[in-house]
Structure formats: structure tokens, C-alpha cells
């Protein structure tokens, strides 16, 4: 490990200590309040503090700055926000812009004591991925109730965090939500995986960016909708990533990233 990487690893470790420690304390507070009183404005305020403070800790301790734009594309009322997912940063970045958000989260997270109670108090929707397609009807039922409460659903169409510039792997859950709920879908592109990847031991400095894109209107056929969603998210996410790489990022490019960058540039030139 180079000296630069070693220093950044120490900065990352400090961030994780602060991040995990604060998250545990706030989960206990919010989880207890949620268990006793359900959804409250205080729980919403606490969650926004959690997001904004973690963004500040990332900037100070690891050098990761945050830039989010395009929130004027979020329509009033109920809608679905469908975001690329590369990092825990995505939660911090999107949550404060979503009004009253309702995340769709895997069941394993919702079963964690205190954390799961806190998540339920924040309108989170539980999905049991082990049940596959059988879990979709219950998810849609909960999602419709959230929309009726004035929430904006936040879903990661690929289901899990993906490496930066990895080939996309979209699931059908977003299509079912789109066709059943009949509300606009706002795509979100981002490049956060270049700085804080999944299970990363080192968080690299730079500016992580997210962009809310123009909404996709309801009423399209499933195939047309999925094509438009995928094209919007992937095109802009690749653009944000390549732009960051051109400007210089802290993370050294491994062989996978170098190969993928070359593929995208070759495609751009055709």
C-alpha cells in the first residue's frame, strides 16, 4: 500500500468509527421513539440530521464532497424515485431532497433491533427478497399505502449496490411498481462508487455527485418504461463517472475500471 493510500485508510477508519457510533446511538433513540409512538416529525428530523451529519463527516474525515442537483425534476405529490445504487452515500444524498421519503428495504435490515424499528417509523417498506416474485404483491400493497400518505417511494432498481461503471442489472420490481401505482418515476444518476464502493476498506477523496433526471410519465408499456429508465440512469451515471475520472479522482483505477472506461469511450466514439 502506498503512503497516500495508507493515510486515506486511516481517514476512512476514523470515519467508520464516527459513522457507526453515531448510527448506533441514533438508531436506539429513533427506534425507541418509533416503537412507542410510530411515525413522528421528530423521527423525520432525526433522520435528516443523520444524513446531513454523515455528509459533513465524509467531507471532513475522508475528503468526499457532495453535489446533488436536478431536484426541481421531482414532481409535487406522490412519485417513485428510482436511483442507481453504488454506495451508502446514495442514502445520505437522496433522502434530504425527497420530502417525506419511503425507502424500499430488504427484510433483513428491518429485522435488526432498534434499526428496524427506526426504519418502520420512517415509512420504510419491507421486501423479502428470498421469496422472489411472491414478495411483490405485499410490497405493492405497502407502497400504495405510502403513496396515499403523501410519501415519495425510493427504490434501487438493481436491488443492491453495484460497482462503479459495472454493467447494469435491473430487476422487475420497479416495473411492477410503475404499472400498479400509476405515478411518475424520477430517475437518479450518480457516481458515488468511484469514491466509496461496496465494502470498501478505503474511501477516496473527490466529489460524489447525484442528479435527479426529468420524470418518466405514467402509462407507458412495461418494456418502453424499462428501456427509458435504464437508458436515462445509465447514460447519465456513466457521464458523471467519466467526467470525474477526467478531472482526476483519488482512487487508482484497477484493471476492471480501466477496461470499462475504454469500452465506454469506444462506444461514445462510434
Secondary structure, DSSP 8 states (H G I E B T S, - for coil): --HHHHHHHHHHHHHHHHHHHHHHHHHHHHHHHHHHH-S-HHHHHHHHHHHHHHHHHIIIII-EEEEEE-GGGS-SSSEEEEE--SSTHHHHHHHTTSSSEEEEEEHHHHTSTTHHHHHHHTT-EEE-GGGGGGGHHHHHHHHHHHHHTT-EEEE-TTSS---TT------SHHHHHHHHH---EEEEEE-GGGTS-TT-S----EEEEEEE---B-TT--HHHHHHHHHHHHHHHHHHHHHHHHHH--SS---HHHHHHHHHHHHHHH-
